[in-house]
Amino acid sequence: MLSVGVRIAALAQGAPLAITDVTVVDGTGDGSRPHMTVVVSGGRIIAVDPVARAVIPPQATVIDGRGKFLIPGLWDMHVHLAKAGASSPGLFVANGVTSVRDMGGDFAVVRRWRDEIAAGVRGADERNPYRIVYSSRPERGLEVLLGEVLPRILAEEPRATLHLATYDYPAADAQPYYRHVRTLAESFGDRVVQHGALAKRDL
């Protein structure tokens, strides 16, 4: 899947951007549309046309979408941005989430980040765009992500990192499982990064 992530989002705000020969899944319920070219300018989609009829602006940055899929920006309907940390807006965008609903936190902090992004003084760190974000309790799929999914991702892209924005569940009977997940997380070294209040040692 082609994630319209940090770098692409930044490009789309400036010179036109053309994603060519991509399969578009537009979220309307219609079938996927292969071999399409999507042109973005000024942060807006201005054209979605078959490759044969597409007109690419001469100054556009062109991204080859062959073999990939393009979807609309995703919503995360339950987040706590201030707890997740200052890097979280960029991490959401890098994983295709372009809108969020904050369910509780420090609104003054979030508003400052929003204003800084709008003013162009806060941008995402592009040094490593290969990032995965996990935001939930560890027992909701983190073991599968660490034990099965992340090793496959790292085999294809060694620069990838998993960013955990998770929280504790203090029930005593859950602690053996949490210790198991902690061991898995620590086995990846700096490929797993913790954000927010819960450190890996506290899982």
C-alpha positions in Angstrom: 0.0 0.0 0.0 1.2 3.5 -0.8 0.9 5.5 2.4 0.5 9.2 1.7 2.9 9.9 4.5 5.0 12.7 5.9 7.2 13.3 2.9 4.3 13.0 0.4 2.1 15.3 2.5 4.8 17.9 2.6 5.3 17.8 -1.1 1.6 18.1 -1.8 1.6 21.5 0.0 4.1 22.9 -2.4 4.7 22.0 -6.1 2.1 19.7 -7.7 2.5 16.0 -7.0 1.5 13.2 -9.4 1.2 9.6 -8.3 1.2 7.6 -11.5 -0.2 4.2 -12.5 -1.6 3.5 -9.0 -4.6 1.5 -8.0 -7.1 3.8 -6.4 -9.5 2.7 -3.6 -11.6 5.7 -3.0 -13.8 4.5 -0.1 -17.1 5.1 -1.8 -18.0 1.4 -2.0 -17.1 1.1 -5.7 -14.5 -1.3 -6.9 -10.8 -0.5 -7.0 -9.6 1.4 -10.1 -6.2 0.3 -11.4 -3.8 2.2 -13.6 -4.9 5.7 -12.4 -2.9 8.9 -12.0 -3.7 11.2 -9.2 -2.6 14.8 -9.2 -2.4 16.9 -6.0 -1.8 20.6 -5.8 -2.0 23.0 -2.9 -3.0 20.2 -0.6 -6.0 19.2 -2.7 -6.6 16.4 -5.2 -7.2 18.2 -8.6 -7.4 15.2 -10.9 -7.9 11.4 -10.9 -7.6 10.0 -14.4 -6.6 6.8 -16.2 -2.9 6.8 -17.1 -3.6 7.2 -20.8 -5.6 10.4 -20.3 -3.7 11.9 -17.4 -2.2 15.4 -17.7 0.8 15.8 -15.4 1.9 19.4 -14.7 5.4 20.0 -16.0 6.7 21.1 -12.6 5.1 18.2 -10.7 7.0 15.8 -8.5 6.2 12.3 -9.9 5.9 9.2 -7.7 5.6 5.8 -9.5 2.6 4.0 -8.0 2.9 0.8 -10.0 2.0 -2.2 -7.9 0.7 -0.1 -5.1 -2.7 1.1 -3.7 -3.8 4.7 -2.9 -6.5 5.3 -0.3 -8.0 8.4 1.3 -6.6 9.6 4.5 -7.7 7.6 7.5 -9.3 8.8 10.8 -8.3 7.5 14.2 -11.4 8.2 16.4 -9.8 7.7 19.8 -6.5 9.2 20.5 -4.7 11.1 23.3 -2.2 13.2 21.4 -0.6 15.0 24.4 0.2 11.7 26.1 1.5 10.2 22.9 4.1 13.0 22.6 5.2 15.7 20.2 6.2 13.2 17.5 2.7 11.6 17.3 1.2 14.0 14.6 4.0 13.1 12.2 3.7 9.4 13.0 0.0 9.4 12.3 0.5 11.0 8.9 3.4 8.6 8.1 0.9 5.7 8.6 -1.9 7.2 6.5 -3.9 8.8 9.4 -4.6 12.4 8.4 -7.4 13.2 10.9 -7.9 12.2 14.6 -10.4 12.7 17.4 -8.7 13.5 20.7 -10.6 11.9 23.5 -8.8 13.7 26.4 -5.5 15.4 27.1 -3.9 18.8 27.3 -5.7 20.9 24.7 -3.3 23.8 25.1 -0.4 21.6 23.9 -2.4 20.1 21.0 -3.6 23.6 19.9 0.0 24.8 19.9 1.1 21.9 17.7 -1.8 22.6 15.4 -0.9 26.3 15.1 2.8 25.4 14.5 1.9 23.0 11.8 -0.3 25.6 10.1 2.5 28.2 10.3 5.0 25.7 8.8 7.3 25.8 11.9 6.6 22.3 13.0 7.3 19.5 10.5 7.7 15.7 10.8 11.1 14.2 11.0 11.8 12.7 7.6 15.0 10.9 8.5 13.2 7.6 8.8 9.7 7.5 7.2 9.4 3.7 7.8 7.4 3.9 11.0 4.6 1.8 12.4 2.4 3.1 15.2 0.6 0.9 17.8 -1.8 2.7 20.1 -3.9 0.5 22.4 -3.5 -1.9 25.3 -0.7 -4.5 24.7 -3.1 -7.4 24.8 -5.0 -6.1 21.8 -2.7 -7.6 19.1 0.7 -6.4 20.2 2.1 -9.9 20.6 1.2 -10.8 17.0 2.7 -7.5 15.8 5.9 -8.1 17.7 6.2 -11.8 17.1 5.1 -12.2 13.5 4.5 -8.9 11.6 7.5 -6.7 12.7 10.1 -9.4 11.9 8.8 -9.7 8.3 8.7 -5.9 7.9 12.3 -5.6 9.2 13.4 -8.3 6.8 12.3 -6.1 3.9 13.1 -2.7 5.4 15.7 -2.8 8.2 15.2 1.0 8.9 11.6 0.4 10.1 10.7 1.3 13.6 7.7 0.4 15.7 6.4 3.2 17.9 4.3 2.2 20.9 1.7 4.6 22.3 0.1 2.2 24.8 -1.1 2.1 28.4 -1.2 -0.3 31.3 -3.9 -2.7 32.5 -3.0 -3.4 36.1 -4.9 -6.6 36.7 -2.6 -9.1 38.5 -3.5 -12.0 36.2 -2.4 -10.0 33.1 1.2 -9.4 34.4 2.8 -12.7 33.0 1.5 -11.7 29.6 2.8 -8.2 30.0 6.2 -9.5 30.9 6.2 -11.8 27.8 5.3 -8.8 25.6 8.0 -6.7 27.3 10.6 -9.4 26.5 9.5 -9.4 22.8 9.7 -5.6 22.6 13.1 -5.4 24.2 14.5 -8.0 21.8 14.2 -5.5 18.9 16.4 -2.9 20.6 16.0 0.5 19.1 13.6 -0.8 16.4 10.9 -0.4 19.1 10.3 3.1 20.5 8.0 4.0 23.4 5.9 7.1 23.5 3.7 8.4 26.3 3.6 7.5 29.9 4.1 3.7 29.7 7.7 2.5 29.4 8.4 -1.0 28.0 9.7 -2.1 31.4 6.2 -1.4 32.8 4.3 -3.5 30.3 
